[in-house]
């Protein structure tokens, strides 16, 4: 028995802890501070940048606390879990009393409280042959039944009293706001735990089934992304006007989905979003070359590609394009991107040929029988794609809708109660209208004036 009481007491203390509004304030302050810190400190950058900015000692400390990937850290997720539990418990702790008010079939009215109110509307209605006290009550009841969801009539010492209310359900508006915050927090938590944000570069005609995460590491996909074609158009100034990727989603060796994407028009497939992010010009491995014989002046134009051998004349001279290199040093100077080839003369040993992309006539400096000039290069691009997944997005959207709805209900709607006393005098009925509202007191006063005006028009 003592053990059960101890367990119950511990659960009660835990419940009280999470039902505390002070806890809400503290957690919100911590989340706000952490978010500011996460904005000031760049997230998911190269470690070398952090070491340069903070030094190795500070870098190690910040790294230990996941400051550089803060929104995926265990402590940030823990704060989201705690404040979510806190909001749920706070709501549940106060919900039963509010629910009783909302669902009550016979709501409580304190007549004395209505009579003590300073703000009221009052008028008298004279009796005639066809307008008695009972007829006046009947007219007022008809009006109230149309304007209010609930009403009842009670007898008082000198007449009758009509009690009515509407908008009791608006007390749930604050819980709609609470639920929206929970949806936003849970959505953010799901995105943090099960979502990803990565990048991939695909050459035209290429396919990938994994991406590089911005937080580091790789993420495998359940399908392949194939870039069938890439197109880019330019303004007269040379600035890119539009770049478009023709993408295929391949599953089990078959095209499951295809779409052309441009900036701000992504591809969505199985909860994964693929955005057009960037593009790069890449070596195509296909060149237009001009071969000039130094002795005869004869010029030959050939289309060459990496790995294929071409004949230069009816003789035995041949040329093979071997490979592409991103950088190449010639006599200590970097000449940039180059194609490397080999020239096979009719007589003698093969000659290594260097063809810098940005120096088309570079080979003319070589003292050889054949001089080679780049006259053209087939354009080829790779597309840069941002690939994201966030399973919490539907909840976040739902949360935004609910918070707008909840705020509208909370701030612009109210639970109103009115009391209309119809006192039977000798030659007339005295009508006194009072009312209360859980918010917007000025609006309640205007409602009383409107009700009084409407009732007078009915007589």
Secondary structure, 3 states (H helix, E strand, C coil): CHHHHHHHHHHHHHHHHHCCHHHHHHHHHHHHHHHHHHHHCCCCCCHHHHHHHHHHHHHHHHHHCCHHHHHHCHHHHHHHHHHHHHHHHHHHHHHHHHHHHHHCCCCCCCHHHHHCCCCCEEEEEECECCECHHHHHHHHHHHHHHHCCEEEEEEECCEEEEEEEECHHHHHHHHHHHHHHHHHHHHHHHHHHHCEEEEEEEECCCEEEEEEECCCCEEEEEEEEEEEEEEEEECCCCCEEEEEEEEEEEECCEEEEEEEEECCECEEECCEEEEEEEEEEECCCEEEEEEEECCCCCEEEEEEEECCEEECCCCCCEEEEEEEECCCEECCEECCCEEEEEEECCCCCCEEEEEECCCCCHHHHCCCCEEEEEEEECCEEEEEEEEEECCCHHHHHHHHHHHHHHHHHHHHCCCEEEEEEEEECCCEEEEEEEEEECCCHHHHHHHHHHHHHHHHHHC
